[in-house]
Amino acid sequence: MAELFGAWSQLFGTVVGYAALPHEKTEDIVAGGWILGQHRTGLLIGRRPFEIWQDVPYGLSIFCWWPLKPSLYDDSCFTNLSS
């Protein structure tokens, strides 16, 4: 798992760098998100395997270090309500 972390940490670190404060270390933030993501897989029903693309961003988004948030709705749905 360590070699996977090394390969992906730079990618996640680049994205996290936009949300991190100047005094925060992006390497530590990514490591924390990785650990939270691993623990998440053990808590889910069915105990599925660790999925980097899903679990690491989830761990990072808990503390708002993942700036890419999904949209819950599309604003264009509300433009023509009167018609």
N, CA, C and O of each residue as an XYZ file, in Angstrom:
332
protein
N       0.828     -1.196      0.000
C       0.000      0.000      0.000
C       0.872      1.260      0.000
O       0.449      2.314     -0.475
N       2.089      1.142      0.535
C       2.973      2.317      0.595
C       3.354      2.808     -0.792
O       3.453      4.013     -1.021
N       3.570      1.870     -1.729
C       3.930      2.301     -3.087
C       2.753      2.969     -3.779
O       2.951      3.880     -4.584
N       1.534      2.538     -3.484
C       0.348      3.206     -4.026
C       0.235      4.620     -3.481
O      -0.065      5.556     -4.222
N       0.476      4.771     -2.180
C       0.391      6.096     -1.571
C       1.405      7.040     -2.212
O       1.076      8.184     -2.527
N       2.615      6.572     -2.403
C       3.634      7.413     -3.011
C       3.267      7.870     -4.409
O       3.538      9.005     -4.801
N       2.642      6.961     -5.159
C       2.265      7.296     -6.532
C       1.118      8.295     -6.587
O       1.084      9.139     -7.483
N       0.195      8.219     -5.666
C      -1.001      9.072     -5.693
C      -0.879     10.328     -4.835
O      -1.644     11.273     -5.029
N       0.047     10.362     -3.908
C       0.105     11.487     -2.965
C       0.416     12.809     -3.657
O      -0.076     13.854     -3.233
N       1.213     12.783     -4.699
C       1.521     14.031     -5.397
C       0.284     14.578     -6.105
O       0.042     15.785     -6.095
N      -0.492     13.697     -6.713
C      -1.717     14.129     -7.382
C      -2.693     14.740     -6.384
O      -3.202     15.840     -6.601
N      -2.952     14.029     -5.296
C      -3.857     14.556     -4.283
C      -3.284     15.805     -3.624
O      -4.030     16.725     -3.289
N      -1.971     15.848     -3.436
C      -1.333     17.011     -2.835
C      -1.497     18.263     -3.668
O      -1.643     19.359     -3.127
N      -1.474     18.108     -4.981
C      -1.674     19.261     -5.869
C      -3.064     19.846     -5.698
O      -3.223     21.065     -5.620
N      -4.069     18.987     -5.640
C      -5.450     19.462     -5.474
C      -5.661     20.040     -4.085
O      -6.289     21.088     -3.936
N      -5.143     19.365     -3.068
C      -5.302     19.832     -1.681
C      -4.585     21.158     -1.469
O      -5.009     21.965     -0.643
N      -3.521     21.387     -2.195
C      -2.771     22.633     -2.060
C      -3.606     23.877     -2.311
O      -3.283     24.946     -1.793
N      -4.665     23.764     -3.088
C      -5.547     24.905     -3.343
C      -6.425     25.231     -2.137
O      -6.839     26.377     -1.967
N      -6.712     24.234     -1.299
C      -7.600     24.449     -0.163
C      -6.852     24.603      1.161
O      -7.403     25.125      2.130
N      -5.616     24.157      1.202
C      -4.849     24.197      2.452
C      -4.379     25.618      2.757
O      -4.129     26.416      1.854
N      -4.268     25.908      4.026
C      -3.718     27.188      4.467
C      -2.199     27.155      4.350
O      -1.612     26.074      4.306
N      -1.557     28.310      4.301
C      -0.101     28.347      4.100
C       0.704     27.579      5.150
O       1.762     27.037      4.830
N       0.229     27.523      6.385
C       0.985     26.833      7.435
C       0.699     25.332      7.503
O       1.323     24.630      8.298
N      -0.222     24.829      6.693
C      -0.562     23.404      6.713
C       0.300     22.638      5.710
O       0.565     23.125      4.611
N       0.727     21.453      6.089
C       1.566     20.620      5.231
C       0.676     19.699      4.408
O      -0.049     18.868      4.953
N       0.739     19.855      3.100
C      -0.131     19.053      2.231
C       0.173     17.558      2.351
O      -0.735     16.739      2.209
N       1.426     17.188      2.608
C       1.764     15.766      2.752
C       1.028     15.152      3.936
O       0.535     14.027      3.853
N       0.955     15.897      5.040
C       0.242     15.405      6.227
C      -1.258     15.332      5.980
O      -1.921     14.402      6.440
N      -1.791     16.303      5.262
C      -3.223     16.307      4.958
C      -3.582     15.106      4.090
O      -4.573     14.426      4.356
N      -2.791     14.841      3.063
C      -3.060     13.710      2.175
C      -2.933     12.395      2.938
O      -3.744     11.489      2.744
N      -1.936     12.279      3.794
C      -1.778     11.055      4.591
C      -2.987     10.844      5.497
O      -3.463      9.718      5.641
N      -3.484     11.907      6.103
C      -4.675     11.794      6.952
C      -5.909     11.403      6.164
O      -6.702     10.580      6.621
N      -6.083     11.986      4.982
C      -7.213     11.617      4.130
C      -7.129     10.177      3.675
O      -8.148      9.495      3.571
N      -5.914      9.708      3.403
C      -5.699      8.320      2.996
C      -6.097      7.369      4.130
O      -6.785      6.375      3.899
N      -5.666      7.676      5.341
C      -5.986      6.832      6.502
C      -7.487      6.835      6.771
O      -8.071      5.778      7.014
N      -8.119      8.006      6.732
C      -9.574      8.071      6.923
C     -10.310      7.277      5.850
O     -11.302      6.608      6.142
N      -9.833      7.347      4.616
C     -10.436      6.586      3.533
C     -10.323      5.084      3.745
O     -11.258      4.338      3.456
N      -9.179      4.643      4.249
C      -9.006      3.219      4.538
C      -9.944      2.761      5.648
O     -10.522      1.678      5.562
N     -10.100      3.568      6.678
C     -11.010      3.219      7.775
C     -12.462      3.213      7.301
O     -13.276      2.423      7.779
N     -12.775      4.091      6.370
C     -14.144      4.156      5.840
C     -14.540      2.829      5.209
O     -15.669      2.372      5.390
N     -13.628      2.203      4.471
C     -13.970      0.952      3.796
C     -14.311     -0.150      4.791
O     -15.125     -1.024      4.494
N     -13.695     -0.114      5.965
C     -13.997     -1.114      6.982
C     -15.333     -0.886      7.662
O     -15.913     -1.817      8.220
N     -15.826      0.341      7.622
C     -17.098      0.660      8.274
C     -18.303      0.471      7.373
O     -19.427      0.328      7.854
N     -18.076      0.471      6.072
C     -19.194      0.335      5.141
C     -19.756     -1.085      5.172
O     -19.021     -2.051      5.381
N     -21.036     -1.194      4.967
C     -21.676     -2.498      4.912
C     -21.127     -3.260      3.715
O     -21.039     -2.717      2.614
N     -20.766     -4.486      3.926
C     -20.189     -5.283      2.848
C     -18.674     -5.228      2.820
O     -18.038     -6.043      2.152
N     -18.089     -4.280      3.533
C     -16.626     -4.146      3.632
C     -15.941     -4.309      2.281
O     -15.169     -5.244      2.065
N     -16.234     -3.398      1.395
C     -15.645     -3.437      0.060
C     -14.174     -3.052      0.124
O     -13.725     -2.485      1.120
N     -13.423     -3.351     -0.925
C     -12.001     -2.985     -0.932
C     -11.790     -1.468     -1.020
O     -12.673     -0.727     -1.452
N     -10.628     -1.039     -0.608
C     -10.235      0.367     -0.635
C     -10.168      0.853     -2.083
O      -9.484      0.253     -2.912
N     -10.875      1.934     -2.381
C     -10.879      2.524     -3.721
C     -10.343      3.947     -3.626
O     -10.988      4.837     -3.072
N      -9.158      4.139     -4.175
C      -8.452      5.413     -4.050
C      -9.304      6.568     -4.553
O      -9.430      7.581     -3.864
N      -9.884      6.442     -5.722
C     -10.626      7.533     -6.362
C     -11.863      7.938     -5.573
O     -12.368      9.045     -5.758
N     -12.363      7.071     -4.699
C     -13.575      7.366     -3.944
C     -13.291      7.630     -2.464
O     -13.861      8.552     -1.881
N     -12.429      6.842     -1.865
C     -12.230      6.907     -0.422
C     -11.310      8.035      0.035
O     -11.563      8.658      1.066
N     -10.254      8.303     -0.714
C      -9.344      9.388     -0.319
C     -10.034     10.759     -0.413
O      -9.949     11.535      0.539
N     -10.712     11.088     -1.525
C     -11.422     12.373     -1.547
C     -12.492     12.484     -0.453
O     -12.722     13.572      0.076
N     -13.135     11.384     -0.117
C     -14.120     11.419      0.971
C     -13.441     11.797      2.289
O     -13.938     12.647      3.028
N     -12.310     11.163      2.576
C     -11.576     11.494      3.801
C     -11.109     12.933      3.830
O     -11.140     13.576      4.880
N     -10.677     13.443      2.696
C     -10.219     14.833      2.624
C     -11.377     15.826      2.723
O     -11.214     16.915      3.273
N     -12.527     15.461      2.202
C     -13.665     16.395      2.207
C     -14.283     16.561      3.589
O     -14.984     17.542      3.834
N     -14.038     15.628      4.490
C     -14.572     15.762      5.849
C     -14.091     17.067      6.481
O     -14.853     17.743      7.172
N     -12.844     17.414      6.248
C     -12.273     18.628      6.825
C     -12.106     19.746      5.802
O     -11.321     20.671      6.011
N     -12.841     19.660      4.701
C     -12.888     20.704      3.664
C     -11.555     20.928      2.959
O     -11.284     22.041      2.509
N     -10.719     19.901      2.852
C      -9.478     20.031      2.107
C      -9.632     19.550      0.674
O      -8.692     19.652     -0.114
N     -10.789     19.033      0.326
C     -11.026     18.583     -1.050
C     -11.965     19.577     -1.702
O     -13.164     19.556     -1.423
N     -11.454     20.456     -2.567
C     -12.281     21.541     -3.114
C     -13.283     21.092     -4.177
O     -14.177     21.861     -4.531
N     -13.160     19.878     -4.690
C     -14.046     19.410     -5.754
C     -15.269     18.757     -5.135
O     -15.227     17.588     -4.749
N     -16.348     19.502     -5.039
C     -17.584     19.011     -4.423
C     -18.613     18.711     -5.503
O     -18.744     19.470     -6.464
N     -19.342     17.613     -5.352
C     -20.396     17.336     -6.334
C     -21.567     18.289     -6.167
O     -21.870     18.721     -5.055
N     -22.215     18.610     -7.255
C     -23.390     19.466     -7.217
C     -24.617     18.613     -6.955
O     -24.777     17.552     -7.558
N     -25.478     19.063     -6.068
C     -26.664     18.292     -5.734
C     -27.789     18.493     -6.723
O     -28.668     17.641     -6.844
N     -27.775     19.605     -7.429
C     -28.808     19.863     -8.425
C     -28.247     20.777     -9.503
O     -27.202     21.405     -9.331
N     -28.946     20.835    -10.585
C     -28.541     21.677    -11.703
C     -29.431     22.923    -11.718
O     -30.656     22.803    -11.757
N     -28.841     24.098    -11.689
C     -29.607     25.348    -11.664
C     -30.518     25.496    -12.879
O     -31.548     26.166    -12.803
N     -30.151     24.881    -13.990
C     -30.974     25.020    -15.186
C     -32.344     24.355    -15.013
O     -33.265     24.641    -15.777
N     -32.486     23.487    -14.035
C     -33.779     22.845    -13.795
C     -34.823     23.849    -13.326
O     -36.023     23.617    -13.475
N     -34.367     24.963    -12.760
C     -35.291     25.924    -12.147
C     -35.533     27.155    -13.012
O     -36.217     28.077    -12.570
N     -35.004     27.201    -14.217
C     -35.118     28.410    -15.037
C     -36.509     28.565    -15.663
O     -36.963     29.693    -15.854
N     -37.180     27.488    -15.978
C     -38.445     27.578    -16.685
C     -39.597     26.996    -15.868
O     -40.425     26.261    -16.407
N     -39.658     27.308    -14.609
C     -40.715     26.782    -13.758
C     -42.070     27.395    -14.074
O     -43.100     26.751    -13.873
N     -42.087     28.635    -14.570
C     -43.376     29.294    -14.830
C     -44.007     28.848    -16.150
O     -45.186     29.114    -16.384
N     -43.253     28.186    -17.003
C     -43.835     27.792    -18.295
C     -44.530     26.455    -18.254
O     -45.062     26.004    -19.268
